[in-house]
């Protein structure tokens, strides 16, 4: 992911503040106004989703092609997930990713933008996780700890 697609920290903080009192929504917004209101809040979580997939894949020392084969999904779809926060993965793909990496499907659906939760604590954890490195080298100790901590948090949400 290159930096031109990543919002700045103030944008993330503003999105969290703007959505603190909203309800939990599953699926697409009911009308155009609701959809417009929900779209900006989804992007930070999709950044975290892409990073979760990328770091989890790297932690297992898999290439994108190898992971795609194990999940029976298209390589292009995984590349879009990892590098394009605006990309919306199919629910089937999200479910396969969650199961493969042993993370609760419901929480991964929120990260992927298939379900929206305006839980401030969840958003904060996702945003902190998204702030970490996204290069293609081996995971640093800090990235390993961030990944383990975030996956532990997601599992505790069940």
N, C-alpha and C positions, 0 to 999 in steps of 0.2 A: 504494500500500500504506500503510495507516495504522499507527501505532506499536503499537496494541493487538495486532497479529498478529506482531510481531517479538520474539523472545526476547532477553533481555539478553546481554551479552558473557560473563558467567560461565557461562551455560547453554551457549553455543557452546564455550567452553574445556573444560567438563566433558564434553560429548559427544565432543569430539576425544580427550580422555584415555581415556574409557571404551571407545573403539572401536579403539584403536591395534593390539591384537593379534588382532582378528577377521579372518576370511577374506573373500575377495572373493566376493560372491553376485550372481547374475544372476536376475532374475525375482522372483516372490513368495517369501516365506519358506516353509520347509517345514512348520512347525507353528505353532500359536498363540503359544507361548512365544518362538520365534525371531522371529515377526512383531512381537510386542510389543517385543522387544529392538531390532529394526531400526528401528521407526517413529520414535523420537525422533531418531536419528542422521540420518534422511533429511530432516527438515524444514529444517535450515540449508542444505542443498544445494539444495532446491527454492526457497528464498528467492533463492539465487544464480541459479538457472535463470530465475525470473521477472524478475529484474533484468537478466540477460543479454539476454533477449528484449526487454524494454522499452527498455534503453539502445541496443541494436543497431537496433531499429526507429526510435527517435528520431534516431540518428546518420544513418540513411538518409532522415530527414524523412518518414516514413510514419505515417499514422494507423493505429489498430488495424484499421479497416475496410479500408484499402488493403493492409495486410499480409495480412489474412485472405483477401482476393481473390487476391493473388499466390500464396499457399500453398494455395488451395482448401480452406480450413478455416472453421469457424464463428467468427464474431466473438466469441460468448460464450466459446468455448474459449480464445481468446487472452486475453480479459479475465480469465478465471479463472487462467490461467497467470501473468499479470503481477501479479495482486493477491491470490491465495490460495495460500500456501505448501503447504497441505494438499491442494490439487487435484492429481490425477494425470492428466497428459496422455496421450493415446493414443500408442503407439509410432510410428504413421504420422505424426502431427503433430510429434512430437519429431524424427523423421528429416527431415521437410520443413523445419523450422526450422533444423536443423544445416546442411543443404545450402544453404539460401537465404543464411545468414550465413557460409558457408564455414568451419565449425567441425567438427572430427571428431565423427561421430555417436556413437561409443562414449563419449566424454567428456560429451557433452550428455545421453546416456541416464543417466549417473551423476548429473548435476545434477538431472535431472527425476525421479529416484526410480525409474526403470525398471530400473536396474542399480545395485547398491550397491558402492562401493569404499571400504574403510576405510584407504586410503592417507593417512597423516597430512599429507603435503605437499600432496596434492590438496585435502583438506579445508581446510587452512590457506589456500591460495590462494582457494578458493571463499568462505570466510568473510570474508577481507579484502575481496574484491570485493563481497560482500553488504553490507558495512558502509557503502558509499558511498550517495550521494544517490539518491532515487527520486522527485523531484518531476517535474512535467510541462513545465518550461521547457526551453529549449535546453540541450544538454549543456554543462556548464562545462568549462574546460580540465582540471581535476582528474578529472572524470568521463570525459572523452575518453581521458585517459592511463590511467585505471584499466581502462576497457573494452579499449583496445588491448593493455595489458599482460596482462590475463586471457585474451583471445583468443589472443595469442601463446603463452602458457603452454599453453592447451588444444591448440593446433596442434602444439606440441612433444611432446605426450604420445603422438602416433601412432607 
